[in-house]
């Protein structure tokens, strides 16, 4: 398992990318302290993998995020917004 570093650009939006995530890799944390409500897009070739979005208030204890709609377990096996 590798931790993949992100690249980020800022213009009218913040675009953060973790390139070449595979199988059991983790994306390095990306902090957005002033944005409690975000929209995100998941893209790529999943090949049976699952992308799970997690958040942490302390950078140590990570938990799967809950969608604003109340849907728990933000985990994706295909592209989504």
Secondary structure, DSSP 8 states (H G I E B T S, - for coil): --EE--EEEESSSEEEE-TT--TT-EE-----TT-SS----B-S--TT--EE-EE-SSSSS-EE-B-TTS-B--EESS-B-
